[in-house]
Amino acid sequence: MPNYLVLMRHGQSQWNLENRFTGFHDIDITDQGREEAAQAGRCLKASGIRFDAVFTSTLQRAYHTAEIALEMAGQGDLAGKMVRHDDLRERDYGDLTGLNKAETAKKYGDEQVHIWRRSYDVNPPGGESLQDVVEKRVRPYYEAHIKPMVEAGKNVLVAAHGNSLRALLIIIGAETPESINAAELPTGAPLVFEYENGKRARRYFLEGRDAA
């Protein structure tokens, strides 16, 4: 029997809607974000995947998404057992936090903002690079807490953020630092990794989007 690791980015947040750098700021999801979470839950229910454990960050947009999705999936009992940890938080955007992305691009130039947002090892002012997210917190946390469960054949849901989930894609070998920018993680869309005999066998979004 296969087992599953499911990665789910939180539903649309208010600062997603306002096109702001969010980072560690604890902003909640919008009405659209709640509907995205509910739809994710319906997809999970239809898939038949039953989770043994749920991991999320300490930011409310992530754990509220997980709570809604689990309730809609008929697994609401897991909401109270979710493990929340700071290591799964979004990337810290430092001095960019709260700034409008388009206005920041006008101020510093499109190329500079693109480097801050998409390069692997360049830090935004006062913030973290994606490499920092991978090596300083997500990799150690994954290897200590999540990987042993996946290797034991358990079904695990990780509800987190765009960059902490991109970090996980690199850590599990699904992407590299060179390919990660092409990996799309829409809000509220469960990305399934199916494992057979301890090895990744398939990768797909539950709602049928191409995950390649």
C-alpha positions, 0 to 999 in steps of 0.5 A: 500500500502506498503512503502519502506526503501532502504539502498544502500552501495556505489559502489566500491571505489579506496581504496576498490580496494586497500584494504585500511581502508577508513573511513572519507577519501573522495575517489571516486568510480572506474569505477567498482563502477560506473557500480555497481551504474548504475546497482543499478539504473536499479534494482530500476527502474525495482522495480517500487519504486519511492522515496520521499526522498534521504539521503546520506553522505557528502563523494563523494563515497556515493553521486556519487553512489546515483546520478548515481543510481537515474539517471538510475532509471529515478529519476534524479530530486531527485539528486539535492534534496538529503540531505547530512549529516556528521552523515551518513559518514563511521566509522572513522578508526582513525590511521588505515585510509589509511593503507592496511588491509593485511599489518596491519594484518601482523603488528598487528596480524590477531586477533587484526585487526579482533577485530578492524574491527568487534567488536561492542564496541572496538575502533581502535586507534584514531577512532570510534567503531561501537557502537559510530557510532550507538549511537553518530550519526546515531541513533540520525540522523535517529530518527530525520530525516528518521524515521518520513518519513518511519512512514508517509508511504514515500519511502526513499533511504539511500545511505551510507557506510558499517558501517553507514548502519550496524548501521542502521540495528541495529537501525531499529531492523533488526540486533543486535550487536551480529548478525551484523557481519553476515550481508553482504552489497555488494557494489552497491546492494540495500537492501529493507525493505518493510513496511506494516502499519508501520511495517517491513514486508519483507527484500530483495536485489533487484537483488535477493541475499539472505538478511537473 
